[in-house]
Amino acid sequence: MKRDGVLYIISAPSGAGKTTLCRELIDIFPYLRHSVSYTTRHPRPGEVHGKDYFFISKDEFNRMVEAGEFAEWAEVHGNCYGTSITTLEECRTAGVDLILDIDIQGARQLKLRYQGGVFIFILPPSFEELHRRLNGRSSDSDEVISRRIDAAAGEIRESRWYDYIIVNDQFPRAVEELKSIVIAEQCRTTRVLEAVAELFELE
């Protein structure tokens, strides 16, 4: 049944595990695609341009902002991130479902722009566990980790306006909860009603 693509907007404090959960979800649902954001930060070890992010200069990012090319953008921990309007519109009209792994600033902008989006917030089980996970990355300095922990409290307060909240304590359970949300949203009446009417020739 033909329908518009669904935007799944997923946010979380750094270290909560949202990126790993998103990758797992795409493995489960092959029709899901990960929206590749633009960023001014440098690639981490193993990250690939065009797959994980589009890594661009600050000047190029500013040019895209001025040209109105982003559906949302934000500066997070000293780096800029943005989602292309063209990407979202092409996928929506083609019926392609997208996962957007973005921060709360960008999510707020999309909440106003895309009323049909599904907003999901991933929580760590505790601040202690969040600190342990950030330390385990071995890619951030103590100063950066401390800044991310401080920011997490404010980010978690924002979770109240998301549609769903998942606590990523036991990873398999968090995967199942995320999977259940996607399945339920595929069957939401407002998403399939037009296609059903056409299929059964209803007025």
C-alpha positions as CSV (number, residue, x, y, z in Angstrom):
1,M,0.0,0.0,0.0
2,K,1.4,3.4,-1.1
3,R,1.9,5.8,1.8
4,D,4.2,8.7,2.8
5,G,7.5,7.7,4.4
6,V,7.7,7.9,8.2
7,L,10.3,9.9,10.1
8,Y,11.6,8.3,13.3
9,I,13.4,11.0,15.3
10,I,15.6,9.4,18.0
11,S,17.4,11.5,20.6
12,A,19.4,10.7,23.7
13,P,22.3,12.0,25.8
14,S,25.7,11.1,24.5
15,G,26.5,7.6,25.6
16,A,23.0,6.3,26.0
17,G,23.4,3.9,23.1
18,K,21.0,5.4,20.5
19,T,23.4,5.0,17.6
20,T,23.9,1.3,18.3
21,L,20.1,0.9,18.7
22,C,19.4,2.6,15.4
23,R,21.9,0.3,13.6
24,E,20.2,-2.7,15.1
25,L,16.8,-1.5,14.0
26,I,17.9,-1.1,10.4
27,D,19.2,-4.6,10.5
28,I,15.8,-5.8,11.6
29,F,13.8,-3.7,9.1
30,P,15.6,-3.6,5.8
31,Y,13.2,-1.0,4.4
32,L,14.4,1.5,7.0
33,R,17.1,4.0,6.0
34,H,19.4,6.0,8.2
35,S,19.3,9.7,7.4
36,V,22.9,10.9,7.0
37,S,23.4,14.3,8.6
38,Y,25.9,17.0,7.8
39,T,28.5,17.9,10.5
40,T,31.5,20.1,11.0
41,R,33.2,17.7,13.5
42,H,36.1,15.5,12.5
43,P,35.4,11.8,11.7
44,R,36.0,9.4,14.6
45,P,38.0,6.2,13.9
46,G,36.1,4.0,11.5
47,E,33.6,6.6,10.4
48,V,33.0,7.0,6.7
49,H,32.1,10.2,4.8
50,G,28.6,9.8,3.2
51,K,27.8,6.8,5.3
52,D,28.0,7.9,8.9
53,Y,28.0,11.7,8.2
54,F,28.7,14.2,5.5
55,F,31.8,15.8,7.0
56,I,32.1,19.4,5.8
57,S,33.8,22.6,6.7
58,K,32.2,25.3,9.0
59,D,32.2,27.7,6.0
60,E,30.3,25.2,3.9
61,F,27.9,24.5,6.7
62,N,27.2,28.2,7.2
63,R,26.6,28.5,3.4
64,M,23.9,25.7,3.6
65,V,22.3,27.4,6.6
66,E,22.1,30.7,4.7
67,A,20.7,29.0,1.7
68,G,17.9,27.4,3.8
69,E,19.0,23.9,2.9
70,F,18.5,22.3,6.3
71,A,15.2,21.0,7.8
72,E,16.9,21.3,11.2
73,W,20.4,22.2,12.4
74,A,22.0,22.8,15.7
75,E,25.4,23.3,17.4
76,V,26.1,20.5,19.9
77,H,29.3,20.3,22.0
78,G,31.0,22.8,19.8
79,N,30.2,21.1,16.5
80,C,27.3,21.8,14.0
81,Y,24.9,19.1,12.7
82,G,22.2,19.4,10.1
83,T,19.6,17.4,8.2
84,S,19.0,18.2,4.5
85,I,15.4,19.2,3.5
86,T,15.9,17.5,0.1
87,T,16.7,14.2,1.7
88,L,13.6,14.3,3.9
89,E,11.2,15.4,1.2
90,E,12.5,12.8,-1.4
91,C,12.1,10.0,1.1
92,R,8.7,11.1,2.4
93,T,7.2,11.3,-1.1
94,A,8.8,8.0,-2.1
95,G,7.4,6.2,0.9
96,V,10.8,5.6,2.4
97,D,11.0,5.4,6.2
98,L,13.9,7.3,7.7
99,I,15.7,7.1,11.1
100,L,17.1,10.5,12.3
101,D,19.6,10.2,15.0
102,I,19.7,13.8,16.2
103,D,19.9,16.0,19.3
104,I,17.0,17.6,21.1
105,Q,17.5,21.0,19.4
106,G,17.1,19.5,16.0
107,A,14.2,17.4,17.2
108,R,12.3,20.4,18.4
109,Q,12.6,22.1,15.0
110,L,11.3,18.9,13.3
111,K,8.5,18.7,15.8
112,L,7.2,21.9,14.4
113,R,7.9,21.1,10.8
114,Y,6.8,17.5,10.5
115,Q,3.7,16.7,12.5
116,G,3.7,13.1,11.4
117,G,7.1,12.4,12.8
118,V,7.6,9.8,15.6
119,F,9.8,11.1,18.4
120,I,11.6,8.6,20.6
121,F,14.0,9.4,23.5
122,I,16.6,6.9,24.7
123,L,17.6,7.1,28.4
124,P,20.5,5.5,30.2
125,P,19.6,3.6,33.3
126,S,21.5,6.0,35.5
127,F,24.1,8.8,35.4
128,E,26.7,6.4,36.8
129,E,26.1,4.0,33.9
130,L,26.2,6.9,31.5
131,H,29.6,8.0,32.8
132,R,30.9,4.4,32.6
133,R,29.8,4.2,28.9
134,L,31.4,7.5,28.0
135,N,34.7,6.5,29.7
136,G,34.5,3.2,27.8
137,R,34.6,5.0,24.4
138,S,38.2,6.0,25.0
139,S,37.7,8.7,22.3
140,D,36.8,11.7,24.5
141,S,38.9,13.6,27.1
142,D,37.9,13.9,30.7
143,E,36.8,17.5,30.0
144,V,34.6,16.5,27.2
145,I,33.0,13.6,29.2
146,S,32.3,16.0,32.1
147,R,30.6,18.4,29.7
148,R,28.5,15.7,28.2
149,I,27.4,14.5,31.7
150,D,26.4,18.0,32.7
151,A,24.4,18.4,29.4
152,A,22.6,15.1,30.0
153,A,20.5,16.4,32.9
154,G,19.0,19.1,30.7
155,E,18.5,16.8,27.8
156,I,16.7,14.2,29.9
157,R,14.3,16.9,31.1
158,E,13.3,17.4,27.5
159,S,12.2,13.8,27.1
160,R,8.7,14.7,28.4
161,W,7.5,16.0,25.0
162,Y,8.7,12.9,23.0
163,D,6.1,10.3,22.0
164,Y,8.1,7.4,23.5
165,I,10.8,6.9,26.1
166,I,13.0,3.8,26.2
167,V,15.5,3.0,29.0
168,N,18.5,1.3,27.5
169,D,19.4,-0.8,30.5
170,Q,19.3,-4.3,28.9
171,F,20.1,-3.9,25.2
172,P,18.0,-6.8,23.9
173,R,14.9,-5.4,25.7
174,A,15.5,-1.9,24.4
175,V,15.8,-3.3,20.9
176,E,12.4,-5.1,21.3
177,E,10.7,-2.0,22.6
178,L,12.1,0.1,19.7
179,K,11.0,-2.6,17.3
180,S,7.5,-2.6,18.8
181,I,7.2,1.1,18.2
182,V,8.1,0.8,14.5
183,I,5.6,-2.1,14.0
184,A,2.8,-0.1,15.7
185,E,3.5,3.0,13.7
186,Q,3.3,1.1,10.4
187,C,-0.3,0.1,11.4
188,R,-1.4,3.6,12.6
189,T,-4.8,4.3,11.0
190,T,-3.8,7.8,9.8
191,R,-0.9,6.3,7.8
192,V,-2.8,3.6,6.0
193,L,-6.4,4.9,5.7
194,E,-5.9,6.5,2.3
195,A,-4.3,3.4,0.9
196,V,-7.0,1.2,2.4
197,A,-9.7,3.4,0.9
198,E,-8.1,3.0,-2.5
199,L,-7.5,-0.7,-2.2
200,F,-11.1,-1.4,-1.3
201,E,-12.6,1.4,-3.4
202,L,-14.2,3.1,-0.4
203,E,-15.5,6.6,-0.5
